[in-house]
Amino acid sequence: MRNGLVSITISAILPELRPPPCPTQENCKEASPLQLWPLYISLLLSSLGTGGIRPCVVTFAADQFDMNKSKVESRSWNFFNWYFFCMGMASLLALTVVVYIQDNVGWGWGLGIPTIAMMVSIISFLVGSPLYRKVKPGGSPLVRLAQVVVAALRKRKVVVPSDPGLLYENRELDAAFSSNGRLLHSDQFR
């Protein structure tokens, strides 16, 4: 994402990478392929970077909480409330202040501000990296998903006992997927 933001900012700043200004909005010169390719590559890099970061941010944040400690669950909810509030405020600023700057000051500044913010966030992440809890992945998620689908298909006609204590549970197998070694029982899909 950083490379995409830097390259799109450079394409907005350098006159060779954008069409000439068109004050009359009539008979404007179109962008040449030499000007469009850097833009397309920048957008591709930004979208790939965003797609790689977005799904991981919330799960990485959830890993920072040790659910075995008391009062951690309420703090985790507090964190996620603030996380989504900040995401909403960032979107609001991006759609108002940054767009205003792009329209009234210039595209270089309008794209440069998010690029600088991204650089600051990368630096703060790297500085704080030694303090983060790093939970190692336990096996392939695709294998676990396939196991669930196969088990669900095999057991689709089995009668479920009314007492959840009669259900099969493997604490060692489930320990990696829940905080206390058990997946919570639910009557939702009876």
ABEGO torsion letter per residue (X at the ends): XAAAAAAAAAAAABAAABBBBBAAGBGBBBBBAAAAAAAAAAAAAAAAAAAAAAAAAAAAAAAABBAABBGAAAAAAAAAAAAAAAAAAAAAAAAAAAAAAAAAAEAAAAAAAAAAAAAAAAAAAAAAAAABBBBBBBEBAAAAAAAAAAAAAAAAABBBBABAAABBBBAAAAAAABAAGBBBBBAAAX
